[in-house]
């Protein structure tokens, strides 16, 4: 799992510090995963970031950890007319 997080640009140390329970759960899901072969192949090929949503059981958690664009700028600009 550390390799996957690194491939996705997610800081494992920050997760461990901020959400240790989440990291623990992710490790457990990864340990029980039936797609380890594909995961390892994708990581080795450098394509895991592109395809992990197709097979990774931690996808929803990973998506929740990825930084979201700041919505402040959109709110300050007001409604769009076109």
NORFEN-V28295 format. One record per backbone hydrogen bond with DSSP energy under -0.5 kcal/mol. CO is the residue of the C=O (numbers start at 1). NH is the residue of the N-H. E is the energy in kcal/mol with one decimal. If there is no record, write none. Layout:
CO:NH:E
CO:NH:E
This chain:
1:5:-2.5
2:6:-2.2
3:7:-2.5
4:8:-1.8
5:10:-3.1
6:9:-1.3
10:12:-0.9
11:15:-1.9
12:16:-2.6
13:17:-2.0
14:18:-2.8
15:19:-3.5
19:23:-1.9
20:24:-2.2
21:25:-2.4
22:26:-2.5
23:27:-2.3
24:28:-1.9
25:29:-2.5
26:30:-2.5
27:31:-2.5
28:32:-1.6
30:33:-1.2
35:39:-2.8
36:40:-3.0
37:41:-2.2
38:42:-3.0
39:43:-2.7
40:44:-2.5
41:45:-2.2
42:46:-1.0
42:47:-2.3
42:48:-1.0
47:50:-0.7
47:51:-1.6
48:52:-2.3
51:54:-2.3
52:55:-1.2
52:56:-3.0
56:59:-1.4
58:62:-3.1
59:63:-3.0
60:64:-1.6
61:65:-1.2
62:65:-0.7
62:66:-1.5
71:75:-2.1
72:76:-2.3
73:77:-1.4
74:78:-0.7
75:78:-0.5
